Amino acid sequence: MPTSKYGTGTLRKRGDIWHVVYWVDGKQRQVSSKSSDIREARKLRDRLLGQKARGELTSSEADKVTCGELLDDLLEYADANIKPSTAKIWRLVIEANIRPFFGNVRAARLTTEKLKQYRTTRKEAKRSDSTANRELSILRTAFHLGRKCTPPKVNQVPHFPMVTEANVRQGFLTDEQYANLRDALPDYLKPLFVVAYFTGIRRGELLSIRWSQVDLEKRVIMLRPGETKSGDARAVPILDGDMREQLELAKRGWDKESGDALVFSTAGTAIKDFRGAWEVACKAVELPDLRFHDLRRSAVIRMRRAGVPQVVRMKITGHKTDSMDRRYGIVDTEDIELARGLMERLGRETHEGE
């Protein structure tokens, strides 16, 4: 026999089991408490009505939408509204990692606990918290786009658990470590490594450079607009020594008949993933935690110590704000010794002038 007040949900007993009957968007729903104890049914009713009040329950089509469908919409949006290079990265990350884990999950049923499980899975795959943050933020963007649809494909965006990241880079190379790692790398990676170390050009930008952009006589590399992270063109100097020598060696192996080929390649084939060779070489020179991206920091530090003005450093590396000095700057033994020498010289000059 039903027991309830209007609007509070109905409790009905079928055999020995109590059920909760309630209405959402004009449609009746019935859920079993799986218990013969009416107190358990009341707890279930209260929980369901709480979810209804918060807008978490709906009988709309949004209930059927999967995370995979939201990801499809995101990729369509990305192709039309963001830079091709970023859209390409999103697609690769989505298809390799996000879709296999979330694709078949209904968006309305996605929980924070499921999102935490994804982070755990990525850490087990030896991916950093920052990587998991970036990947989860892509999925979160898909949810926000779904919520803006008419009618909404998402009624509520779940809480996405993000981990606080240390904003100060730690890895960098001394000149000795640079020489050791250069010698440990396979020949096809040496030009890429050397140019990155001296200029701080991003990995993706480096791998898209073609010989038409390299002028060894004028000693300059021109990065084209639309192929950089910022979308702006940049001119990067070619330094005498290792950098110029490695580029000249790479050019000797370039078959001009093949056209405007990529500068950094292996046997004429574009370099796509060199993590394995990188990790082997880094371990061989006892730098197992060094990332290729740390070469940007090394370049900034070298330019700063050489007296290159900050605005010029930013133009070469492609940084848009001066926060890069706060993120990449370090105080190590060489900095302290330099500061001590300058301060002592100032002290001597002050004393002599008295």
LUMROVEX-659096 format. One record per residue (C-alpha): residue in one letter; chain; x negated, y negated, z. Coordinates in steps of 0.05 Angstrom, whole numbers, padded with zeros to 5 digits. Layout:
code:A; unit:A; px:X; py:Y; pz:Z
...
***
This chain:
code:M; unit:A; px:00000; py:00000; pz:00000
code:P; unit:A; px:-00029; py:-00069; pz:-00019
code:T; unit:A; px:-00054; py:-00113; pz:00038
code:S; unit:A; px:-00074; py:-00185; pz:00025
code:K; unit:A; px:-00054; py:-00258; pz:00020
code:Y; unit:A; px:-00047; py:-00293; pz:-00047
code:G; unit:A; px:-00115; py:-00314; pz:-00074
code:T; unit:A; px:-00155; py:-00271; pz:-00026
code:G; unit:A; px:-00157; py:-00208; pz:-00067
code:T; unit:A; px:-00115; py:-00146; pz:-00058
code:L; unit:A; px:-00136; py:-00082; pz:-00023
code:R; unit:A; px:-00104; py:-00019; pz:-00049
code:K; unit:A; px:-00114; py:00052; pz:-00026
code:R; unit:A; px:-00116; py:00108; pz:-00077
code:G; unit:A; px:-00121; py:00174; pz:-00043
code:D; unit:A; px:-00173; py:00164; pz:00012
code:I; unit:A; px:-00211; py:00108; pz:-00024
code:W; unit:A; px:-00198; py:00033; pz:-00018
code:H; unit:A; px:-00201; py:-00011; pz:-00080
code:V; unit:A; px:-00207; py:-00087; pz:-00088
code:V; unit:A; px:-00161; py:-00120; pz:-00139
code:Y; unit:A; px:-00174; py:-00192; pz:-00159
code:W; unit:A; px:-00164; py:-00240; pz:-00218
code:V; unit:A; px:-00217; py:-00275; pz:-00261
code:D; unit:A; px:-00200; py:-00321; pz:-00319
code:G; unit:A; px:-00128; py:-00295; pz:-00320
code:K; unit:A; px:-00150; py:-00222; pz:-00324
code:Q; unit:A; px:-00142; py:-00170; pz:-00269
code:R; unit:A; px:-00202; py:-00130; pz:-00245
code:Q; unit:A; px:-00205; py:-00071; pz:-00199
code:V; unit:A; px:-00268; py:-00047; pz:-00163
code:S; unit:A; px:-00274; py:00015; pz:-00119
code:S; unit:A; px:-00306; py:00006; pz:-00051
code:K; unit:A; px:-00324; py:00080; pz:-00053
code:S; unit:A; px:-00304; py:00084; pz:00020
code:S; unit:A; px:-00244; py:00106; pz:00061
code:D; unit:A; px:-00261; py:00053; pz:00112
code:I; unit:A; px:-00220; py:-00011; pz:00101
code:R; unit:A; px:-00275; py:-00052; pz:00133
code:E; unit:A; px:-00322; py:-00033; pz:00075
code:A; unit:A; px:-00268; py:-00054; pz:00026
code:R; unit:A; px:-00261; py:-00121; pz:00060
code:K; unit:A; px:-00336; py:-00133; pz:00056
code:L; unit:A; px:-00335; py:-00117; pz:-00018
code:R; unit:A; px:-00275; py:-00164; pz:-00028
code:D; unit:A; px:-00310; py:-00221; pz:00008
code:R; unit:A; px:-00373; py:-00211; pz:-00033
code:L; unit:A; px:-00334; py:-00211; pz:-00099
code:L; unit:A; px:-00293; py:-00272; pz:-00081
code:G; unit:A; px:-00357; py:-00308; pz:-00062
code:Q; unit:A; px:-00387; py:-00292; pz:-00130
code:K; unit:A; px:-00322; py:-00316; pz:-00163
code:A; unit:A; px:-00325; py:-00382; pz:-00124
code:R; unit:A; px:-00397; py:-00393; pz:-00147
code:G; unit:A; px:-00378; py:-00380; pz:-00220
code:E; unit:A; px:-00418; py:-00316; pz:-00223
code:L; unit:A; px:-00359; py:-00274; pz:-00245
code:T; unit:A; px:-00326; py:-00284; pz:-00312
code:S; unit:A; px:-00286; py:-00243; pz:-00361
code:S; unit:A; px:-00311; py:-00284; pz:-00420
code:E; unit:A; px:-00355; py:-00260; pz:-00477
code:A; unit:A; px:-00415; py:-00284; pz:-00438
code:D; unit:A; px:-00410; py:-00220; pz:-00398
code:K; unit:A; px:-00430; py:-00181; pz:-00460
code:V; unit:A; px:-00490; py:-00223; pz:-00482
code:T; unit:A; px:-00558; py:-00190; pz:-00474
code:C; unit:A; px:-00625; py:-00222; pz:-00461
code:G; unit:A; px:-00645; py:-00196; pz:-00530
code:E; unit:A; px:-00591; py:-00239; pz:-00562
code:L; unit:A; px:-00614; py:-00300; pz:-00524
code:L; unit:A; px:-00686; py:-00287; pz:-00547
code:D; unit:A; px:-00662; py:-00282; pz:-00619
code:D; unit:A; px:-00628; py:-00350; pz:-00612
code:L; unit:A; px:-00692; py:-00378; pz:-00581
code:L; unit:A; px:-00735; py:-00355; pz:-00639
code:E; unit:A; px:-00686; py:-00386; pz:-00689
code:Y; unit:A; px:-00689; py:-00451; pz:-00650
code:A; unit:A; px:-00765; py:-00448; pz:-00647
code:D; unit:A; px:-00772; py:-00438; pz:-00722
code:A; unit:A; px:-00732; py:-00502; pz:-00734
code:N; unit:A; px:-00754; py:-00547; pz:-00677
code:I; unit:A; px:-00825; py:-00533; pz:-00652
code:K; unit:A; px:-00894; py:-00528; pz:-00682
code:P; unit:A; px:-00905; py:-00466; pz:-00725
code:S; unit:A; px:-00966; py:-00447; pz:-00684
code:T; unit:A; px:-00926; py:-00448; pz:-00619
code:A; unit:A; px:-00867; py:-00412; pz:-00651
code:K; unit:A; px:-00915; py:-00358; pz:-00675
code:I; unit:A; px:-00942; py:-00349; pz:-00605
code:W; unit:A; px:-00872; py:-00345; pz:-00575
code:R; unit:A; px:-00853; py:-00292; pz:-00626
code:L; unit:A; px:-00914; py:-00250; pz:-00611
code:V; unit:A; px:-00904; py:-00254; pz:-00536
code:I; unit:A; px:-00830; py:-00240; pz:-00541
code:E; unit:A; px:-00837; py:-00178; pz:-00585
code:A; unit:A; px:-00897; py:-00150; pz:-00549
code:N; unit:A; px:-00876; py:-00160; pz:-00477
code:I; unit:A; px:-00811; py:-00196; pz:-00461
code:R; unit:A; px:-00761; py:-00160; pz:-00507
code:P; unit:A; px:-00784; py:-00090; pz:-00489
code:F; unit:A; px:-00772; py:-00105; pz:-00415
code:F; unit:A; px:-00710; py:-00149; pz:-00418
code:G; unit:A; px:-00679; py:-00139; pz:-00487
code:N; unit:A; px:-00623; py:-00092; pz:-00467
code:V; unit:A; px:-00607; py:-00125; pz:-00400
code:R; unit:A; px:-00542; py:-00164; pz:-00399
code:A; unit:A; px:-00557; py:-00237; pz:-00386
code:A; unit:A; px:-00501; py:-00241; pz:-00334
code:R; unit:A; px:-00533; py:-00184; pz:-00296
code:L; unit:A; px:-00605; py:-00209; pz:-00296
code:T; unit:A; px:-00629; py:-00217; pz:-00224
code:T; unit:A; px:-00689; py:-00250; pz:-00192
code:E; unit:A; px:-00710; py:-00181; pz:-00168
code:K; unit:A; px:-00714; py:-00157; pz:-00241
code:L; unit:A; px:-00756; py:-00218; pz:-00257
code:K; unit:A; px:-00803; py:-00201; pz:-00199
code:Q; unit:A; px:-00809; py:-00130; pz:-00226
code:Y; unit:A; px:-00832; py:-00159; pz:-00292
code:R; unit:A; px:-00888; py:-00198; pz:-00257
code:T; unit:A; px:-00909; py:-00134; pz:-00221
code:T; unit:A; px:-00911; py:-00097; pz:-00287
code:R; unit:A; px:-00954; py:-00151; pz:-00319
code:K; unit:A; px:-01002; py:-00151; pz:-00260
code:E; unit:A; px:-01009; py:-00075; pz:-00266
code:A; unit:A; px:-01028; py:-00088; pz:-00339
code:K; unit:A; px:-01083; py:-00134; pz:-00311
code:R; unit:A; px:-01049; py:-00198; pz:-00333
code:S; unit:A; px:-01054; py:-00260; pz:-00289
code:D; unit:A; px:-00999; py:-00295; pz:-00252
code:S; unit:A; px:-01007; py:-00354; pz:-00299
code:T; unit:A; px:-00994; py:-00308; pz:-00359
code:A; unit:A; px:-00931; py:-00281; pz:-00325
code:N; unit:A; px:-00909; py:-00353; pz:-00310
code:R; unit:A; px:-00915; py:-00372; pz:-00384
code:E; unit:A; px:-00877; py:-00310; pz:-00407
code:L; unit:A; px:-00822; py:-00319; pz:-00356
code:S; unit:A; px:-00816; py:-00392; pz:-00375
code:I; unit:A; px:-00801; py:-00371; pz:-00447
code:L; unit:A; px:-00744; py:-00327; pz:-00423
code:R; unit:A; px:-00719; py:-00383; pz:-00378
code:T; unit:A; px:-00717; py:-00430; pz:-00439
code:A; unit:A; px:-00675; py:-00378; pz:-00475
code:F; unit:A; px:-00626; py:-00378; pz:-00417
code:H; unit:A; px:-00621; py:-00454; pz:-00416
code:L; unit:A; px:-00607; py:-00455; pz:-00491
code:G; unit:A; px:-00553; py:-00402; pz:-00481
code:R; unit:A; px:-00521; py:-00444; pz:-00428
code:K; unit:A; px:-00516; py:-00503; pz:-00476
code:C; unit:A; px:-00478; py:-00464; pz:-00528
code:T; unit:A; px:-00403; py:-00475; pz:-00541
code:P; unit:A; px:-00374; py:-00431; pz:-00513
code:P; unit:A; px:-00432; py:-00417; pz:-00465
code:K; unit:A; px:-00469; py:-00352; pz:-00475
code:V; unit:A; px:-00496; py:-00360; pz:-00404
code:N; unit:A; px:-00454; py:-00383; pz:-00345
code:Q; unit:A; px:-00510; py:-00383; pz:-00295
code:V; unit:A; px:-00586; py:-00385; pz:-00301
code:P; unit:A; px:-00618; py:-00340; pz:-00248
code:H; unit:A; px:-00675; py:-00364; pz:-00205
code:F; unit:A; px:-00741; py:-00351; pz:-00240
code:P; unit:A; px:-00796; py:-00336; pz:-00189
code:M; unit:A; px:-00858; py:-00374; pz:-00209
code:V; unit:A; px:-00925; py:-00368; pz:-00173
code:T; unit:A; px:-00966; py:-00430; pz:-00156
code:E; unit:A; px:-01027; py:-00433; pz:-00200
code:A; unit:A; px:-01095; py:-00459; pz:-00181
code:N; unit:A; px:-01104; py:-00519; pz:-00228
code:V; unit:A; px:-01180; py:-00522; pz:-00223
code:R; unit:A; px:-01219; py:-00479; pz:-00272
code:Q; unit:A; px:-01273; py:-00437; pz:-00241
code:G; unit:A; px:-01311; py:-00405; pz:-00299
code:F; unit:A; px:-01368; py:-00440; pz:-00335
code:L; unit:A; px:-01436; py:-00422; pz:-00363
code:T; unit:A; px:-01506; py:-00445; pz:-00346
code:D; unit:A; px:-01555; py:-00451; pz:-00404
code:E; unit:A; px:-01588; py:-00386; pz:-00383
code:Q; unit:A; px:-01522; py:-00349; pz:-00380
code:Y; unit:A; px:-01503; py:-00378; pz:-00448
code:A; unit:A; px:-01566; py:-00350; pz:-00480
code:N; unit:A; px:-01557; py:-00282; pz:-00448
code:L; unit:A; px:-01484; py:-00276; pz:-00470
code:R; unit:A; px:-01499; py:-00301; pz:-00540
code:D; unit:A; px:-01551; py:-00246; pz:-00549
code:A; unit:A; px:-01504; py:-00193; pz:-00520
code:L; unit:A; px:-01446; py:-00208; pz:-00567
code:P; unit:A; px:-01440; py:-00173; pz:-00635
code:D; unit:A; px:-01465; py:-00214; pz:-00693
code:Y; unit:A; px:-01396; py:-00230; pz:-00721
code:L; unit:A; px:-01376; py:-00264; pz:-00656
code:K; unit:A; px:-01439; py:-00305; pz:-00644
code:P; unit:A; px:-01420; py:-00364; pz:-00690
code:L; unit:A; px:-01351; py:-00368; pz:-00657
code:F; unit:A; px:-01381; py:-00366; pz:-00587
code:V; unit:A; px:-01435; py:-00417; pz:-00600
code:V; unit:A; px:-01389; py:-00468; pz:-00632
code:A; unit:A; px:-01339; py:-00460; pz:-00576
code:Y; unit:A; px:-01393; py:-00469; pz:-00523
code:F; unit:A; px:-01419; py:-00534; pz:-00552
code:T; unit:A; px:-01354; py:-00566; pz:-00575
code:G; unit:A; px:-01298; py:-00540; pz:-00531
code:I; unit:A; px:-01253; py:-00527; pz:-00591
code:R; unit:A; px:-01195; py:-00481; pz:-00573
code:R; unit:A; px:-01197; py:-00409; pz:-00594
code:G; unit:A; px:-01136; py:-00415; pz:-00639
code:E; unit:A; px:-01162; py:-00478; pz:-00672
code:L; unit:A; px:-01230; py:-00445; pz:-00685
code:L; unit:A; px:-01201; py:-00384; pz:-00717
code:S; unit:A; px:-01163; py:-00426; pz:-00768
code:I; unit:A; px:-01223; py:-00467; pz:-00792
code:R; unit:A; px:-01242; py:-00457; pz:-00866
code:W; unit:A; px:-01307; py:-00475; pz:-00902
code:S; unit:A; px:-01275; py:-00535; pz:-00936
code:Q; unit:A; px:-01271; py:-00566; pz:-00866
code:V; unit:A; px:-01345; py:-00557; pz:-00851
code:D; unit:A; px:-01397; py:-00606; pz:-00877
code:L; unit:A; px:-01466; py:-00582; pz:-00856
code:E; unit:A; px:-01501; py:-00641; pz:-00889
code:K; unit:A; px:-01460; py:-00693; pz:-00853
code:R; unit:A; px:-01458; py:-00647; pz:-00792
code:V; unit:A; px:-01384; py:-00651; pz:-00779
code:I; unit:A; px:-01324; py:-00604; pz:-00774
code:M; unit:A; px:-01256; py:-00634; pz:-00792
code:L; unit:A; px:-01196; py:-00604; pz:-00757
code:R; unit:A; px:-01133; py:-00615; pz:-00799
code:P; unit:A; px:-01068; py:-00645; pz:-00772
code:G; unit:A; px:-01016; py:-00592; pz:-00758
code:E; unit:A; px:-01069; py:-00539; pz:-00743
code:T; unit:A; px:-01089; py:-00567; pz:-00675
code:K; unit:A; px:-01050; py:-00560; pz:-00610
code:S; unit:A; px:-01035; py:-00634; pz:-00609
code:G; unit:A; px:-01018; py:-00637; pz:-00683
code:D; unit:A; px:-01071; py:-00691; pz:-00693
code:A; unit:A; px:-01133; py:-00688; pz:-00737
code:R; unit:A; px:-01201; py:-00688; pz:-00703
code:A; unit:A; px:-01273; py:-00695; pz:-00723
code:V; unit:A; px:-01323; py:-00652; pz:-00685
code:P; unit:A; px:-01399; py:-00660; pz:-00690
code:I; unit:A; px:-01445; py:-00604; pz:-00711
code:L; unit:A; px:-01505; py:-00603; pz:-00665
code:D; unit:A; px:-01576; py:-00586; pz:-00688
code:G; unit:A; px:-01603; py:-00522; pz:-00659
code:D; unit:A; px:-01561; py:-00460; pz:-00645
code:M; unit:A; px:-01496; py:-00489; pz:-00670
code:R; unit:A; px:-01521; py:-00510; pz:-00738
code:E; unit:A; px:-01563; py:-00446; pz:-00745
code:Q; unit:A; px:-01504; py:-00401; pz:-00731
code:L; unit:A; px:-01460; py:-00438; pz:-00780
code:E; unit:A; px:-01513; py:-00434; pz:-00834
code:L; unit:A; px:-01521; py:-00359; pz:-00822
code:A; unit:A; px:-01446; py:-00350; pz:-00827
code:K; unit:A; px:-01444; py:-00390; pz:-00892
code:R; unit:A; px:-01497; py:-00346; pz:-00924
code:G; unit:A; px:-01449; py:-00288; pz:-00917
code:W; unit:A; px:-01393; py:-00327; pz:-00949
code:D; unit:A; px:-01374; py:-00304; pz:-01019
code:K; unit:A; px:-01355; py:-00369; pz:-01055
code:E; unit:A; px:-01315; py:-00330; pz:-01106
code:S; unit:A; px:-01268; py:-00310; pz:-01051
code:G; unit:A; px:-01245; py:-00382; pz:-01046
code:D; unit:A; px:-01236; py:-00426; pz:-00984
code:A; unit:A; px:-01248; py:-00370; pz:-00934
code:L; unit:A; px:-01245; py:-00372; pz:-00859
code:V; unit:A; px:-01310; py:-00393; pz:-00825
code:F; unit:A; px:-01303; py:-00343; pz:-00768
code:S; unit:A; px:-01289; py:-00274; pz:-00795
code:T; unit:A; px:-01317; py:-00204; pz:-00798
code:A; unit:A; px:-01333; py:-00177; pz:-00867
code:G; unit:A; px:-01285; py:-00229; pz:-00896
code:T; unit:A; px:-01228; py:-00207; pz:-00851
code:A; unit:A; px:-01196; py:-00256; pz:-00802
code:I; unit:A; px:-01215; py:-00245; pz:-00729
code:K; unit:A; px:-01151; py:-00233; pz:-00689
code:D; unit:A; px:-01167; py:-00199; pz:-00624
code:F; unit:A; px:-01238; py:-00193; pz:-00597
code:R; unit:A; px:-01222; py:-00182; pz:-00523
code:G; unit:A; px:-01255; py:-00114; pz:-00523
code:A; unit:A; px:-01322; py:-00138; pz:-00550
code:W; unit:A; px:-01319; py:-00200; pz:-00506
code:E; unit:A; px:-01307; py:-00159; pz:-00442
code:V; unit:A; px:-01363; py:-00110; pz:-00459
code:A; unit:A; px:-01413; py:-00167; pz:-00470
code:C; unit:A; px:-01391; py:-00205; pz:-00408
code:K; unit:A; px:-01400; py:-00143; pz:-00365
code:A; unit:A; px:-01468; py:-00130; pz:-00395
code:V; unit:A; px:-01493; py:-00199; pz:-00372
code:E; unit:A; px:-01457; py:-00194; pz:-00304
code:L; unit:A; px:-01402; py:-00244; pz:-00321
code:P; unit:A; px:-01341; py:-00198; pz:-00318
code:D; unit:A; px:-01291; py:-00252; pz:-00300
code:L; unit:A; px:-01311; py:-00302; pz:-00354
code:R; unit:A; px:-01255; py:-00321; pz:-00402
code:F; unit:A; px:-01266; py:-00348; pz:-00472
code:H; unit:A; px:-01225; py:-00409; pz:-00452
code:D; unit:A; px:-01278; py:-00424; pz:-00399
code:L; unit:A; px:-01323; py:-00446; pz:-00456
code:R; unit:A; px:-01280; py:-00509; pz:-00461
code:R; unit:A; px:-01299; py:-00526; pz:-00390
code:S; unit:A; px:-01372; py:-00512; pz:-00404
code:A; unit:A; px:-01370; py:-00560; pz:-00463
code:V; unit:A; px:-01337; py:-00615; pz:-00423
code:I; unit:A; px:-01389; py:-00608; pz:-00368
code:R; unit:A; px:-01447; py:-00610; pz:-00417
code:M; unit:A; px:-01419; py:-00672; pz:-00452
code:R; unit:A; px:-01407; py:-00707; pz:-00386
code:R; unit:A; px:-01478; py:-00694; pz:-00362
code:A; unit:A; px:-01505; py:-00718; pz:-00430
code:G; unit:A; px:-01470; py:-00784; pz:-00418
code:V; unit:A; px:-01416; py:-00775; pz:-00472
code:P; unit:A; px:-01360; py:-00825; pz:-00454
code:Q; unit:A; px:-01296; py:-00794; pz:-00430
code:V; unit:A; px:-01254; py:-00821; pz:-00487
code:V; unit:A; px:-01302; py:-00788; pz:-00537
code:R; unit:A; px:-01302; py:-00722; pz:-00499
code:M; unit:A; px:-01226; py:-00722; pz:-00503
code:K; unit:A; px:-01227; py:-00734; pz:-00578
code:I; unit:A; px:-01276; py:-00677; pz:-00590
code:T; unit:A; px:-01241; py:-00625; pz:-00546
code:G; unit:A; px:-01171; py:-00647; pz:-00562
code:H; unit:A; px:-01149; py:-00665; pz:-00492
code:K; unit:A; px:-01092; py:-00714; pz:-00489
code:T; unit:A; px:-01100; py:-00740; pz:-00418
code:D; unit:A; px:-01158; py:-00754; pz:-00372
code:S; unit:A; px:-01133; py:-00701; pz:-00323
code:M; unit:A; px:-01182; py:-00654; pz:-00358
code:D; unit:A; px:-01239; py:-00684; pz:-00318
code:R; unit:A; px:-01203; py:-00668; pz:-00254
code:R; unit:A; px:-01187; py:-00597; pz:-00276
code:Y; unit:A; px:-01254; py:-00583; pz:-00308
code:G; unit:A; px:-01300; py:-00624; pz:-00265
code:I; unit:A; px:-01343; py:-00589; pz:-00214
code:V; unit:A; px:-01395; py:-00608; pz:-00163
code:D; unit:A; px:-01452; py:-00559; pz:-00166
code:T; unit:A; px:-01526; py:-00560; pz:-00148
code:E; unit:A; px:-01546; py:-00599; pz:-00211
code:D; unit:A; px:-01493; py:-00653; pz:-00197
code:I; unit:A; px:-01516; py:-00659; pz:-00125
code:E; unit:A; px:-01589; py:-00665; pz:-00145
code:L; unit:A; px:-01571; py:-00718; pz:-00197
code:A; unit:A; px:-01531; py:-00757; pz:-00146
code:R; unit:A; px:-01587; py:-00752; pz:-00095
code:G; unit:A; px:-01638; py:-00778; pz:-00144
code:L; unit:A; px:-01595; py:-00837; pz:-00165
code:M; unit:A; px:-01578; py:-00855; pz:-00093
code:E; unit:A; px:-01650; py:-00850; pz:-00070
code:R; unit:A; px:-01673; py:-00894; pz:-00128
code:L; unit:A; px:-01620; py:-00945; pz:-00109
code:G; unit:A; px:-01644; py:-00942; pz:-00037
code:R; unit:A; px:-01717; py:-00954; pz:-00058
code:E; unit:A; px:-01698; py:-01012; pz:-00103
code:T; unit:A; px:-01657; py:-01043; pz:-00047
code:H; unit:A; px:-01714; py:-01034; pz:00003
code:E; unit:A; px:-01766; py:-01063; pz:-00045
code:G; unit:A; px:-01723; py:-01124; pz:-00057
code:E; unit:A; px:-01719; py:-01143; pz:00017
***
